[in-house]
């Protein structure tokens, strides 16, 4: 932690000290209340003076932005071209909160119920060793100025992409399968993988075709085995993979990209992935996209871990 906080370059010394004290205080007190955080630091000053010193920094309008920029500046140089950048949304439910700023009704993804809370965006990088590097996390609310989930996603991707310098491949679930986000990701990212819905149409040989109709026109060129643990026992599943060139248009410009299809050999279930890649052969693209999308469960684990804290 000392190494992390000693390398802050875009923050002043009082801002860096506040950040360090807040992190240590939260870990020691296991609380987010400023009085309990200040008390856990055990400083010689009066409790109200410690709380005042901390709040003088973290209440600055640009404080959170400065922390994010400093964090990205430190961790993004360690991201490689082979890394996958996983983004997903979740929620934070505040069951007992009534007066927190910006509270609104959100759907609790764990219970399926509606209650007060916030929408959250998380972005993590995962390397070839399946090690996770958190890059971005933001709770947002329409009550405090958020325009739309699409807009928040685009702002988050731009913020992180500025520091990546073209490294890594973005991975998105079906929530990104809408015209606004697909146009943005295909045109603004160097490499991306987007899971598609069944009713999505793509341009194939100058025809707009729904992705399920392309299954009969493609050749499955590879197979992958995946071992999953169910009821404490390993279960091996085999997937056939196909990749075919399609075109995707954004504002009059046509992008040659890939449609990757995976088929579960045991029950025939299909998964469709829209892939923008620097690779050139169907086998390379299919195996690479299957690997990248298969790592998405890592961010689901991350969400569960964060919610348990």
FIPANU-308385 format. One record per residue (C-alpha): residue number from 1; x, y, z. Coordinates in steps of 0.05 Angstrom, whole numbers, plus 5000, padded with zeros to 4 digits. Last residue first. Example, Ala and Ser with C-alpha at 12.3 -4.5 7.8 and 13.67 -1.06 7.14 Angstrom:
2
<node><k>2</k><u>5273</u><v>4979</v><w>5143</w></node>
<node><k>1</k><u>5246</u><v>4910</v><w>5156</w></node>
This chain:
309
<node><k>309</k><u>4643</u><v>4869</v><w>5041</w></node>
<node><k>308</k><u>4596</u><v>4816</v><w>5012</w></node>
<node><k>307</k><u>4575</u><v>4860</v><w>4954</w></node>
<node><k>306</k><u>4647</u><v>4868</v><w>4932</w></node>
<node><k>305</k><u>4658</u><v>4793</v><w>4929</w></node>
<node><k>304</k><u>4595</u><v>4780</v><w>4890</w></node>
<node><k>303</k><u>4613</u><v>4834</v><w>4839</w></node>
<node><k>302</k><u>4684</u><v>4806</v><w>4831</w></node>
<node><k>301</k><u>4656</u><v>4736</v><w>4819</w></node>
<node><k>300</k><u>4613</u><v>4765</v><w>4764</w></node>
<node><k>299</k><u>4675</u><v>4799</v><w>4737</w></node>
<node><k>298</k><u>4711</u><v>4733</v><w>4733</w></node>
<node><k>297</k><u>4651</u><v>4701</v><w>4698</w></node>
<node><k>296</k><u>4670</u><v>4741</v><w>4637</w></node>
<node><k>295</k><u>4732</u><v>4698</v><w>4626</w></node>
<node><k>294</k><u>4696</u><v>4653</v><w>4577</w></node>
<node><k>293</k><u>4685</u><v>4714</v><w>4532</w></node>
<node><k>292</k><u>4760</u><v>4720</v><w>4522</w></node>
<node><k>291</k><u>4773</u><v>4646</v><w>4512</w></node>
<node><k>290</k><u>4717</u><v>4637</v><w>4461</w></node>
<node><k>289</k><u>4740</u><v>4700</v><w>4425</w></node>
<node><k>288</k><u>4812</u><v>4674</v><w>4419</w></node>
<node><k>287</k><u>4790</u><v>4605</v><w>4396</w></node>
<node><k>286</k><u>4743</u><v>4632</v><w>4343</w></node>
<node><k>285</k><u>4792</u><v>4687</v><w>4319</w></node>
<node><k>284</k><u>4850</u><v>4639</v><w>4311</w></node>
<node><k>283</k><u>4808</u><v>4586</v><w>4276</w></node>
<node><k>282</k><u>4776</u><v>4637</v><w>4229</w></node>
<node><k>281</k><u>4843</u><v>4667</v><w>4207</w></node>
<node><k>280</k><u>4865</u><v>4740</v><w>4209</w></node>
<node><k>279</k><u>4874</u><v>4764</v><w>4281</w></node>
<node><k>278</k><u>4871</u><v>4839</v><w>4294</w></node>
<node><k>277</k><u>4802</u><v>4830</v><w>4324</w></node>
<node><k>276</k><u>4732</u><v>4860</v><w>4325</w></node>
<node><k>275</k><u>4685</u><v>4804</v><w>4346</w></node>
<node><k>274</k><u>4609</u><v>4800</v><w>4349</w></node>
<node><k>273</k><u>4595</u><v>4737</v><w>4390</w></node>
<node><k>272</k><u>4536</u><v>4690</v><w>4382</w></node>
<node><k>271</k><u>4523</u><v>4633</v><w>4431</w></node>
<node><k>270</k><u>4485</u><v>4569</v><w>4412</w></node>
<node><k>269</k><u>4457</u><v>4511</v><w>4453</w></node>
<node><k>268</k><u>4461</u><v>4445</v><w>4416</w></node>
<node><k>267</k><u>4447</u><v>4400</v><w>4476</w></node>
<node><k>266</k><u>4511</u><v>4361</v><w>4486</w></node>
<node><k>265</k><u>4553</u><v>4392</v><w>4431</w></node>
<node><k>264</k><u>4547</u><v>4463</v><w>4458</w></node>
<node><k>263</k><u>4553</u><v>4508</v><w>4398</w></node>
<node><k>262</k><u>4597</u><v>4570</v><w>4394</w></node>
<node><k>261</k><u>4588</u><v>4621</v><w>4339</w></node>
<node><k>260</k><u>4638</u><v>4676</v><w>4323</w></node>
<node><k>259</k><u>4615</u><v>4733</v><w>4277</w></node>
<node><k>258</k><u>4675</u><v>4772</v><w>4254</w></node>
<node><k>257</k><u>4690</u><v>4843</v><w>4233</w></node>
<node><k>256</k><u>4699</u><v>4883</v><w>4169</w></node>
<node><k>255</k><u>4678</u><v>4954</v><w>4186</w></node>
<node><k>254</k><u>4637</u><v>4995</v><w>4136</w></node>
<node><k>253</k><u>4634</u><v>5070</v><w>4143</w></node>
<node><k>252</k><u>4568</u><v>5106</v><w>4129</w></node>
<node><k>251</k><u>4557</u><v>5128</v><w>4201</w></node>
<node><k>250</k><u>4575</u><v>5060</v><w>4229</w></node>
<node><k>249</k><u>4566</u><v>4998</v><w>4185</w></node>
<node><k>248</k><u>4582</u><v>4927</v><w>4205</w></node>
<node><k>247</k><u>4605</u><v>4875</v><w>4155</w></node>
<node><k>246</k><u>4612</u><v>4800</v><w>4166</w></node>
<node><k>245</k><u>4669</u><v>4751</v><w>4163</w></node>
<node><k>244</k><u>4655</u><v>4682</v><w>4191</w></node>
<node><k>243</k><u>4679</u><v>4645</v><w>4253</w></node>
<node><k>242</k><u>4657</u><v>4576</v><w>4277</w></node>
<node><k>241</k><u>4667</u><v>4539</v><w>4343</w></node>
<node><k>240</k><u>4644</u><v>4472</v><w>4370</w></node>
<node><k>239</k><u>4638</u><v>4469</v><w>4445</w></node>
<node><k>238</k><u>4653</u><v>4409</v><w>4490</w></node>
<node><k>237</k><u>4632</u><v>4405</v><w>4563</w></node>
<node><k>236</k><u>4669</u><v>4369</v><w>4618</w></node>
<node><k>235</k><u>4636</u><v>4364</v><w>4687</w></node>
<node><k>234</k><u>4681</u><v>4364</v><w>4748</w></node>
<node><k>233</k><u>4645</u><v>4343</v><w>4813</w></node>
<node><k>232</k><u>4633</u><v>4386</v><w>4875</w></node>
<node><k>231</k><u>4559</u><v>4393</v><w>4858</w></node>
<node><k>230</k><u>4577</u><v>4422</v><w>4790</w></node>
<node><k>229</k><u>4649</u><v>4442</v><w>4775</w></node>
<node><k>228</k><u>4661</u><v>4462</v><w>4703</w></node>
<node><k>227</k><u>4713</u><v>4434</v><w>4655</w></node>
<node><k>226</k><u>4713</u><v>4466</v><w>4585</w></node>
<node><k>225</k><u>4735</u><v>4430</v><w>4522</w></node>
<node><k>224</k><u>4743</u><v>4470</v><w>4458</w></node>
<node><k>223</k><u>4728</u><v>4450</v><w>4386</w></node>
<node><k>222</k><u>4750</u><v>4483</v><w>4321</w></node>
<node><k>221</k><u>4729</u><v>4497</v><w>4249</w></node>
<node><k>220</k><u>4653</u><v>4496</v><w>4250</w></node>
<node><k>219</k><u>4634</u><v>4514</v><w>4179</w></node>
<node><k>218</k><u>4584</u><v>4570</v><w>4167</w></node>
<node><k>217</k><u>4520</u><v>4575</v><w>4126</w></node>
<node><k>216</k><u>4473</u><v>4534</v><w>4170</w></node>
<node><k>215</k><u>4491</u><v>4576</v><w>4231</w></node>
<node><k>214</k><u>4480</u><v>4640</v><w>4192</w></node>
<node><k>213</k><u>4405</u><v>4639</v><w>4202</w></node>
<node><k>212</k><u>4414</u><v>4644</v><w>4278</w></node>
<node><k>211</k><u>4451</u><v>4711</v><w>4267</w></node>
<node><k>210</k><u>4393</u><v>4746</v><w>4232</w></node>
<node><k>209</k><u>4413</u><v>4765</v><w>4161</w></node>
<node><k>208</k><u>4419</u><v>4832</v><w>4127</w></node>
<node><k>207</k><u>4445</u><v>4815</v><w>4057</w></node>
<node><k>206</k><u>4507</u><v>4843</v><w>4022</w></node>
<node><k>205</k><u>4546</u><v>4777</v><w>4030</w></node>
<node><k>204</k><u>4531</u><v>4778</v><w>4105</w></node>
<node><k>203</k><u>4508</u><v>4843</v><w>4137</w></node>
<node><k>202</k><u>4487</u><v>4830</v><w>4209</w></node>
<node><k>201</k><u>4419</u><v>4824</v><w>4243</w></node>
<node><k>200</k><u>4407</u><v>4815</v><w>4318</w></node>
<node><k>199</k><u>4345</u><v>4774</v><w>4337</w></node>
<node><k>198</k><u>4384</u><v>4722</v><w>4376</w></node>
<node><k>197</k><u>4419</u><v>4772</v><w>4421</w></node>
<node><k>196</k><u>4494</u><v>4784</v><w>4412</w></node>
<node><k>195</k><u>4553</u><v>4776</v><w>4458</w></node>
<node><k>194</k><u>4603</u><v>4831</v><w>4445</w></node>
<node><k>193</k><u>4678</u><v>4820</v><w>4437</w></node>
<node><k>192</k><u>4724</u><v>4880</v><w>4425</w></node>
<node><k>191</k><u>4790</u><v>4901</v><w>4394</w></node>
<node><k>190</k><u>4816</u><v>4970</v><w>4373</w></node>
<node><k>189</k><u>4758</u><v>5007</v><w>4407</w></node>
<node><k>188</k><u>4723</u><v>5070</v><w>4382</w></node>
<node><k>187</k><u>4686</u><v>5049</v><w>4318</w></node>
<node><k>186</k><u>4663</u><v>4979</v><w>4338</w></node>
<node><k>185</k><u>4651</u><v>4999</v><w>4410</w></node>
<node><k>184</k><u>4611</u><v>5062</v><w>4395</w></node>
<node><k>183</k><u>4568</u><v>5032</v><w>4339</w></node>
<node><k>182</k><u>4553</u><v>4972</v><w>4384</w></node>
<node><k>181</k><u>4535</u><v>5017</v><w>4442</w></node>
<node><k>180</k><u>4485</u><v>5061</v><w>4404</w></node>
<node><k>179</k><u>4455</u><v>5004</v><w>4363</w></node>
<node><k>178</k><u>4441</u><v>4957</v><w>4421</w></node>
<node><k>177</k><u>4477</u><v>4893</v><w>4440</w></node>
<node><k>176</k><u>4517</u><v>4921</v><w>4499</w></node>
<node><k>175</k><u>4471</u><v>4888</v><w>4550</w></node>
<node><k>174</k><u>4487</u><v>4822</v><w>4515</w></node>
<node><k>173</k><u>4553</u><v>4818</v><w>4552</w></node>
<node><k>172</k><u>4616</u><v>4858</v><w>4537</w></node>
<node><k>171</k><u>4690</u><v>4842</v><w>4530</w></node>
<node><k>170</k><u>4742</u><v>4895</v><w>4511</w></node>
<node><k>169</k><u>4808</u><v>4870</v><w>4483</w></node>
<node><k>168</k><u>4875</u><v>4893</v><w>4511</w></node>
<node><k>167</k><u>4923</u><v>4949</v><w>4493</w></node>
<node><k>166</k><u>4904</u><v>5006</v><w>4446</w></node>
<node><k>165</k><u>4937</u><v>5061</v><w>4487</w></node>
<node><k>164</k><u>4907</u><v>5035</v><w>4552</w></node>
<node><k>163</k><u>4906</u><v>5103</v><w>4588</w></node>
<node><k>162</k><u>4856</u><v>5138</v><w>4543</w></node>
<node><k>161</k><u>4816</u><v>5073</v><w>4539</w></node>
<node><k>160</k><u>4798</u><v>5078</v><w>4613</w></node>
<node><k>159</k><u>4763</u><v>5145</v><w>4609</w></node>
<node><k>158</k><u>4733</u><v>5130</v><w>4541</w></node>
<node><k>157</k><u>4704</u><v>5065</v><w>4566</w></node>
<node><k>156</k><u>4674</u><v>5099</v><w>4628</w></node>
<node><k>155</k><u>4644</u><v>5156</v><w>4588</w></node>
<node><k>154</k><u>4612</u><v>5107</v><w>4539</w></node>
<node><k>153</k><u>4583</u><v>5065</v><w>4595</w></node>
<node><k>152</k><u>4554</u><v>5126</v><w>4630</w></node>
<node><k>151</k><u>4522</u><v>5149</v><w>4565</w></node>
<node><k>150</k><u>4491</u><v>5081</v><w>4551</w></node>
<node><k>149</k><u>4464</u><v>5078</v><w>4623</w></node>
<node><k>148</k><u>4428</u><v>5144</v><w>4612</w></node>
<node><k>147</k><u>4432</u><v>5217</v><w>4630</w></node>
<node><k>146</k><u>4466</u><v>5212</v><w>4699</w></node>
<node><k>145</k><u>4452</u><v>5278</v><w>4734</w></node>
<node><k>144</k><u>4444</u><v>5265</v><w>4808</w></node>
<node><k>143</k><u>4374</u><v>5232</v><w>4808</w></node>
<node><k>142</k><u>4395</u><v>5190</v><w>4748</w></node>
<node><k>141</k><u>4444</u><v>5156</v><w>4794</w></node>
<node><k>140</k><u>4514</u><v>5130</v><w>4787</w></node>
<node><k>139</k><u>4560</u><v>5084</v><w>4826</w></node>
<node><k>138</k><u>4629</u><v>5081</v><w>4793</w></node>
<node><k>137</k><u>4684</u><v>5030</v><w>4790</w></node>
<node><k>136</k><u>4744</u><v>5031</v><w>4743</w></node>
<node><k>135</k><u>4809</u><v>4994</v><w>4733</w></node>
<node><k>134</k><u>4809</u><v>4933</v><w>4778</w></node>
<node><k>133</k><u>4868</u><v>4887</v><w>4760</w></node>
<node><k>132</k><u>4849</u><v>4813</v><w>4760</w></node>
<node><k>131</k><u>4899</u><v>4755</v><w>4751</w></node>
<node><k>130</k><u>4875</u><v>4701</v><w>4703</w></node>
<node><k>129</k><u>4948</u><v>4684</v><w>4685</w></node>
<node><k>128</k><u>4938</u><v>4711</v><w>4614</w></node>
<node><k>127</k><u>4916</u><v>4777</v><w>4643</w></node>
<node><k>126</k><u>4849</u><v>4803</v><w>4668</w></node>
<node><k>125</k><u>4830</u><v>4876</v><w>4667</w></node>
<node><k>124</k><u>4770</u><v>4901</v><w>4707</w></node>
<node><k>123</k><u>4715</u><v>4951</v><w>4693</w></node>
<node><k>122</k><u>4657</u><v>4961</v><w>4741</w></node>
<node><k>121</k><u>4594</u><v>5001</v><w>4730</w></node>
<node><k>120</k><u>4544</u><v>5010</v><w>4787</w></node>
<node><k>119</k><u>4470</u><v>5028</v><w>4791</w></node>
<node><k>118</k><u>4450</u><v>5056</v><w>4859</w></node>
<node><k>117</k><u>4402</u><v>5039</v><w>4915</w></node>
<node><k>116</k><u>4330</u><v>5038</v><w>4937</w></node>
<node><k>115</k><u>4290</u><v>4976</v><w>4924</w></node>
<node><k>114</k><u>4262</u><v>4930</v><w>4871</w></node>
<node><k>113</k><u>4267</u><v>4854</v><w>4880</w></node>
<node><k>112</k><u>4302</u><v>4803</v><w>4835</w></node>
<node><k>111</k><u>4340</u><v>4775</v><w>4895</w></node>
<node><k>110</k><u>4412</u><v>4777</v><w>4870</w></node>
<node><k>109</k><u>4404</u><v>4827</v><w>4814</w></node>
<node><k>108</k><u>4371</u><v>4878</v><w>4860</w></node>
<node><k>107</k><u>4331</u><v>4923</v><w>4813</w></node>
<node><k>106</k><u>4341</u><v>4996</v><w>4825</w></node>
<node><k>105</k><u>4296</u><v>5051</v><w>4854</w></node>
<node><k>104</k><u>4333</u><v>5116</v><w>4867</w></node>
<node><k>103</k><u>4381</u><v>5144</v><w>4919</w></node>
<node><k>102</k><u>4417</u><v>5207</v><w>4895</w></node>
<node><k>101</k><u>4443</u><v>5231</v><w>4962</w></node>
<node><k>100</k><u>4432</u><v>5185</v><w>5021</w></node>
<node><k>99</k><u>4369</u><v>5201</v><w>5061</w></node>
<node><k>98</k><u>4331</u><v>5136</v><w>5066</w></node>
<node><k>97</k><u>4382</u><v>5081</v><w>5075</w></node>
<node><k>96</k><u>4360</u><v>5014</v><w>5105</w></node>
<node><k>95</k><u>4358</u><v>4971</v><w>5044</w></node>
<node><k>94</k><u>4414</u><v>5007</v><w>5006</w></node>
<node><k>93</k><u>4420</u><v>4962</v><w>4945</w></node>
<node><k>92</k><u>4484</u><v>4967</v><w>4904</w></node>
<node><k>91</k><u>4474</u><v>4947</v><w>4832</w></node>
<node><k>90</k><u>4511</u><v>4913</v><w>4776</w></node>
<node><k>89</k><u>4540</u><v>4931</v><w>4708</w></node>
<node><k>88</k><u>4594</u><v>4896</v><w>4670</w></node>
<node><k>87</k><u>4661</u><v>4911</v><w>4636</w></node>
<node><k>86</k><u>4717</u><v>4863</v><w>4624</w></node>
<node><k>85</k><u>4783</u><v>4885</v><w>4592</w></node>
<node><k>84</k><u>4820</u><v>4824</v><w>4566</w></node>
<node><k>83</k><u>4896</u><v>4823</v><w>4568</w></node>
<node><k>82</k><u>4939</u><v>4798</v><w>4510</w></node>
<node><k>81</k><u>4961</u><v>4868</v><w>4490</w></node>
<node><k>80</k><u>4987</u><v>4878</v><w>4561</w></node>
<node><k>79</k><u>4963</u><v>4917</v><w>4621</w></node>
<node><k>78</k><u>5020</u><v>4936</v><w>4669</w></node>
<node><k>77</k><u>5024</u><v>5007</v><w>4642</w></node>
<node><k>76</k><u>4950</u><v>5013</v><w>4660</w></node>
<node><k>75</k><u>4961</u><v>5006</v><w>4736</w></node>
<node><k>74</k><u>4993</u><v>5071</v><w>4757</w></node>
<node><k>73</k><u>4962</u><v>5121</v><w>4708</w></node>
<node><k>72</k><u>4894</u><v>5088</v><w>4718</w></node>
<node><k>71</k><u>4899</u><v>5099</v><w>4793</w></node>
<node><k>70</k><u>4921</u><v>5172</v><w>4786</w></node>
<node><k>69</k><u>4865</u><v>5187</v><w>4737</w></node>
<node><k>68</k><u>4814</u><v>5153</v><w>4783</w></node>
<node><k>67</k><u>4838</u><v>5190</v><w>4845</w></node>
<node><k>66</k><u>4836</u><v>5257</v><w>4808</w></node>
<node><k>65</k><u>4765</u><v>5244</v><w>4785</w></node>
<node><k>64</k><u>4743</u><v>5227</v><w>4856</w></node>
<node><k>63</k><u>4773</u><v>5292</v><w>4882</w></node>
<node><k>62</k><u>4745</u><v>5338</v><w>4827</w></node>
<node><k>61</k><u>4688</u><v>5369</v><w>4868</w></node>
<node><k>60</k><u>4727</u><v>5371</v><w>4933</w></node>
<node><k>59</k><u>4690</u><v>5335</v><w>4988</w></node>
<node><k>58</k><u>4746</u><v>5285</v><w>4996</w></node>
<node><k>57</k><u>4797</u><v>5339</v><w>5015</w></node>
<node><k>56</k><u>4764</u><v>5383</v><w>5068</w></node>
<node><k>55</k><u>4727</u><v>5321</v><w>5092</w></node>
<node><k>54</k><u>4792</u><v>5289</v><w>5116</w></node>
<node><k>53</k><u>4816</u><v>5350</v><w>5155</w></node>
<node><k>52</k><u>4747</u><v>5361</v><w>5185</w></node>
<node><k>51</k><u>4743</u><v>5288</v><w>5208</w></node>
<node><k>50</k><u>4812</u><v>5295</v><w>5241</w></node>
<node><k>49</k><u>4790</u><v>5361</v><w>5274</w></node>
<node><k>48</k><u>4725</u><v>5330</v><w>5300</w></node>
<node><k>47</k><u>4763</u><v>5273</v><w>5331</w></node>
<node><k>46</k><u>4811</u><v>5319</v><w>5368</w></node>
<node><k>45</k><u>4883</u><v>5313</v><w>5346</w></node>
<node><k>44</k><u>4932</u><v>5260</v><w>5373</w></node>
<node><k>43</k><u>4913</u><v>5212</v><w>5318</w></node>
<node><k>42</k><u>4882</u><v>5144</v><w>5331</w></node>
<node><k>41</k><u>4867</u><v>5129</v><w>5257</w></node>
<node><k>40</k><u>4807</u><v>5086</v><w>5279</w></node>
<node><k>39</k><u>4772</u><v>5148</v><w>5306</w></node>
<node><k>38</k><u>4774</u><v>5183</v><w>5238</w></node>
<node><k>37</k><u>4742</u><v>5123</v><w>5203</w></node>
<node><k>36</k><u>4689</u><v>5119</v><w>5258</w></node>
<node><k>35</k><u>4673</u><v>5193</v><w>5251</w></node>
<node><k>34</k><u>4673</u><v>5189</v><w>5175</w></node>
<node><k>33</k><u>4622</u><v>5133</v><w>5171</w></node>
<node><k>32</k><u>4643</u><v>5083</v><w>5117</w></node>
<node><k>31</k><u>4657</u><v>5027</v><w>5167</w></node>
<node><k>30</k><u>4702</u><v>4966</v><w>5174</w></node>
<node><k>29</k><u>4740</u><v>5008</v><w>5225</w></node>
<node><k>28</k><u>4810</u><v>4984</v><w>5206</w></node>
<node><k>27</k><u>4798</u><v>4975</v><w>5131</w></node>
<node><k>26</k><u>4758</u><v>5039</v><w>5125</w></node>
<node><k>25</k><u>4811</u><v>5077</v><w>5164</w></node>
<node><k>24</k><u>4868</u><v>5050</v><w>5122</w></node>
<node><k>23</k><u>4832</u><v>5071</v><w>5058</w></node>
<node><k>22</k><u>4812</u><v>5139</v><w>5086</w></node>
<node><k>21</k><u>4881</u><v>5153</v><w>5113</w></node>
<node><k>20</k><u>4914</u><v>5137</v><w>5047</w></node>
<node><k>19</k><u>4865</u><v>5179</v><w>5007</w></node>
<node><k>18</k><u>4872</u><v>5237</v><w>5056</w></node>
<node><k>17</k><u>4948</u><v>5234</v><w>5053</w></node>
<node><k>16</k><u>4945</u><v>5235</v><w>4977</w></node>
<node><k>15</k><u>4900</u><v>5296</v><w>4977</w></node>
<node><k>14</k><u>4944</u><v>5332</v><w>5028</w></node>
<node><k>13</k><u>5006</u><v>5315</v><w>4986</w></node>
<node><k>12</k><u>4975</u><v>5341</v><w>4921</w></node>
<node><k>11</k><u>4949</u><v>5292</v><w>4868</w></node>
<node><k>10</k><u>4970</u><v>5278</v><w>4796</w></node>
<node><k>9</k><u>5035</u><v>5243</v><w>4813</w></node>
<node><k>8</k><u>5016</u><v>5190</v><w>4864</w></node>
<node><k>7</k><u>5074</u><v>5141</v><w>4870</w></node>
<node><k>6</k><u>5079</u><v>5139</v><w>4946</w></node>
<node><k>5</k><u>5007</u><v>5115</v><w>4953</w></node>
<node><k>4</k><u>5018</u><v>5051</v><w>4915</w></node>
<node><k>3</k><u>5086</u><v>5036</v><w>4945</w></node>
<node><k>2</k><u>5057</u><v>5047</v><w>5015</w></node>
<node><k>1</k><u>5000</u><v>5000</v><w>5000</w></node>
